[in-house]
Amino acid sequence: MARNSAQWHEKPKFPNSHFVDSRIYTDDALFREEQEKIFNKTWIIACHESEVPNVHDYRTFNHPGGAKLFVMRGDDNKVRCFYNICPHRGNALLYDPVGNTKRITCIFHAWSFDAKGACVDISRGKAGYQDRYGCEDAGLREVRTEVGFGGFVWVAVDDGACTLNEYIGPALELLGDNLNEPLEVFHYHKAVVETNYKLWHDTNSEFYHDYMHYFNRATGMLQPGYFDRKYTGYANGHASVGSMSVKYDAYDGSKARAVGWPGLAPGGWVLIDIFPGMTYNLRTSVLRMDTAIPLGPNKVVIEFRGLGLKRDTPEERAERIRDHNVIWGPFGRNLHEDLLGVFGQGVAMRTGSDSKWVLHGREENSTIHDEVGMRHFYGEWSRRMGRAAYDPYGDNKLAKLERAA
């Protein structure tokens, strides 16, 4: 039966940890606070090392905390990251998203910098600054950078952040030997979605939404072991959901995949979510990496990368690309449905619906349709924000609504 206004506002009959206040998805002030307390305090993937393969290759990166950065491979083959800002007047240095340059020259006053961030020329420097200011005073601001866990380039804008190894901890151990060989990005695309970044991460954190995918129902939900997969939560908000063998021929009778992945069983599938918005998704022959870059509380850029082995033969690479595009490419069987789903989750919140809570209440002994992964995420969110996800402003809003009803 339909619910009246008073019933619609009733607080869910679950512990506080099992639902969140919808304002955490729409409130601009909370989003600005997330940028400072979460994104600027954690390690974030900027790109993959294979995207800057040669000396002097660079790639710009808009950090989810708001900073404009670029990643560059130096003369010593080391990958570094810098603020994309000239120290003279704060002008942007690099405008193209990717490129190769030995010298980075600001278009404003022609100050120049090398691939290690050192200033190498100040136009008419001696004439204007005499001995008061020189190249040694004008280097680029470097950002802590580490390459690891599959060759991804991780950055931390907080100089006081823990090491990358400390941040990840044991969360990626389930991938074990799967990330030991050099990898290479063969596919990159991005989607700009009018939704909150957490709703995308929620979709990667729970598989109850597999009911949305006919392909997943056939190849996964109907196969042995699917409902036995267990969630494991780790420190810093990371989580994994066991492994299983996906039966791809159950969908269309297609032949077995011609290429596999080192250390992964045939048809194997491993998924690991890294807080606050990155997901390793390894299926049979392809590693897909999602990274969420919020533009505001109601808009997010989702970057998708498909990776294979750097040593692939042309034939093996072609097979991986086919596998990736059939399932995960922009016109594949899965991705467009996920994007439609995550957009739909946020519509009511963005248009002023009077629904004031979102339920994360499924309990199935921490197996695949249990929403324990989402509860784990919001527990970490609450810890870092210093606010309860179910009542972020401490105004007991839900309790007041109950009394009013």
Secondary structure, DSSP 8 states (H G I E B T S, - for coil): ----HHHHT---SS-GGGEEETHHHH-HHHHHHHHHHTGGGS-EEEEEGGGS-STTEEEEEE-TTS-EEEEEE-TTS-EEEEESB-TTT--B---SSEEE-SSEE-TTT--EE-TTS-EEE-TTHHHHHTTSS-GGG----EEEEEEETTTEEEEES-TT---HHHHHTTTTGGGGGGG-S-EEEEEEEEEEESS-HHHHHHHHH-SGGGGG-HHHIIIIITSTTGGG-BEEE-GGG-EEEEEEE--THHHH-----S---TT--TTEEEEEEETTTEEEEEETTEEEEEEEEEEETTEEEEEEEEEEETT--HHHHHHHHHHHHHHTSTTSSSHHHHHHHHHHHHHHHHTT-S--EEE----STTBTT-THHHHHHHHHHHHHHTSBTTBTTSS-HHHHHHHH-
